[in-house]
Amino acid sequence: MSRELRIKNHQLKAIVYADESTIHGTGVFARRAIAAGEYIGTYGGPDASRNGIYVLWVTDEHGVDRGRSGRNLLRFLNHAVHPNAEFDGYDLYARIAIPANAEVTFDYGEHYFADAD
């Protein structure tokens, strides 16, 4: 389960940056090469009780869905069918090596697409 490393936003900016995305709107990009398995950052923000823009839902170790309303750069992450990063709780890790300036993506999951109908 997530170790809740919770780096500060200024530390996160040393690893990633937000810019225009070819996927959708604004995206998150690697400021430097990120190694496979490397911790990127923690999705920061207050707890959310309902769905909305920039809300990330995770299922905790007890099977309870918990939401967090994104307030740091990771709120701009875009979806990919074959993502290069994944969440463990609210902590984001590289699934594969991510080159500098590549967009960092994750799979939004079935919950997101079920709610989009």
C-alpha positions as CSV (number, residue, x, y, z in Angstrom):
1,M,0.0,0.0,0.0
2,S,1.0,3.6,-0.4
3,R,3.8,4.9,1.8
4,E,2.4,8.5,1.5
5,L,5.8,10.0,0.7
6,R,4.2,13.4,0.1
7,I,6.9,15.5,-1.5
8,K,6.2,19.2,-1.5
9,N,5.0,20.9,-4.7
10,H,8.4,22.7,-5.2
11,Q,10.1,19.3,-5.0
12,L,7.6,17.9,-7.5
13,K,8.4,20.7,-9.9
14,A,12.0,19.4,-10.0
15,I,10.7,16.1,-11.5
16,V,7.7,17.1,-13.6
17,Y,6.1,20.2,-15.2
18,A,2.7,21.1,-16.7
19,D,2.4,22.0,-20.4
20,E,0.1,21.8,-23.4
21,S,-0.8,18.2,-24.1
22,T,-1.5,16.5,-27.5
23,I,-3.7,14.0,-25.5
24,H,-6.0,16.6,-23.9
25,G,-5.6,20.2,-22.6
26,T,-2.8,20.4,-20.1
27,G,-0.6,17.4,-19.3
28,V,2.3,16.5,-16.9
29,F,5.7,16.0,-18.5
30,A,9.0,14.6,-17.2
31,R,11.5,17.4,-16.5
32,R,14.2,14.8,-16.5
33,A,14.5,11.1,-17.2
34,I,12.5,9.0,-14.7
35,A,13.6,5.4,-14.0
36,A,11.2,2.5,-14.1
37,G,9.8,2.1,-10.5
38,E,10.9,5.5,-9.4
39,Y,8.6,7.5,-7.1
40,I,7.3,10.6,-9.0
41,G,5.1,12.2,-6.4
42,T,1.9,12.1,-4.3
43,Y,-1.4,13.3,-5.5
44,G,-1.9,16.2,-3.1
45,G,-5.1,17.9,-2.0
46,P,-8.0,17.6,0.5
47,D,-10.2,14.6,0.8
48,A,-13.2,14.6,-1.6
49,S,-16.6,13.1,-0.8
50,R,-18.0,13.4,-4.4
51,N,-16.7,13.1,-7.9
52,G,-15.5,16.2,-9.8
53,I,-12.7,17.6,-11.9
54,Y,-9.3,16.6,-10.6
55,V,-10.6,14.0,-8.1
56,L,-8.6,10.9,-7.9
57,W,-10.3,7.8,-6.4
58,V,-8.4,5.0,-4.8
59,T,-9.5,1.9,-3.0
60,D,-7.8,1.4,0.4
61,E,-6.7,-1.8,2.0
62,H,-10.2,-2.3,3.4
63,G,-11.9,-2.0,0.0
64,V,-13.2,1.5,0.7
65,D,-13.1,4.0,-2.1
66,R,-11.5,7.3,-1.0
67,G,-11.2,10.5,-3.1
68,R,-8.7,13.3,-3.1
69,S,-9.2,16.6,-4.9
70,G,-6.0,17.4,-6.7
71,R,-4.2,20.7,-5.8
72,N,-0.7,20.0,-7.1
73,L,0.8,19.4,-10.6
74,L,-0.4,15.8,-10.7
75,R,-4.0,17.0,-11.2
76,F,-3.1,17.5,-14.8
77,L,-2.2,13.8,-15.5
78,N,-3.9,12.5,-18.6
79,H,-5.2,9.0,-19.4
80,A,-3.5,6.5,-21.6
81,V,-4.5,2.9,-22.5
82,H,-0.8,2.0,-22.1
83,P,0.3,4.4,-19.4
84,N,3.9,4.9,-18.3
85,A,3.0,5.6,-14.6
86,E,0.6,4.1,-12.0
87,F,-0.7,5.0,-8.6
88,D,-0.1,3.0,-5.4
89,G,-2.7,4.7,-3.2
90,Y,-2.1,8.4,-3.9
91,D,1.6,7.9,-4.7
92,L,2.6,7.9,-8.4
93,Y,5.4,5.6,-9.7
94,A,6.9,5.1,-13.2
95,R,5.8,1.8,-14.7
96,I,8.6,2.1,-17.3
97,A,11.5,4.4,-17.9
98,I,10.1,7.8,-18.9
99,P,12.4,10.0,-21.0
100,A,12.8,13.7,-20.3
101,N,10.0,15.8,-21.8
102,A,7.7,12.8,-22.4
103,E,4.2,13.1,-21.1
104,V,3.5,11.2,-17.9
105,T,0.2,9.3,-18.1
106,F,-1.9,6.8,-16.1
107,D,-4.9,4.6,-16.7
108,Y,-8.0,6.4,-15.3
109,G,-9.7,3.0,-14.8
110,E,-13.2,1.7,-15.4
111,H,-14.7,3.9,-12.7
112,Y,-13.9,7.0,-14.7
113,F,-15.4,5.7,-17.9
114,A,-18.5,4.3,-16.3
115,D,-19.2,7.8,-14.8
116,A,-18.7,9.5,-18.1
117,D,-21.8,8.0,-19.7
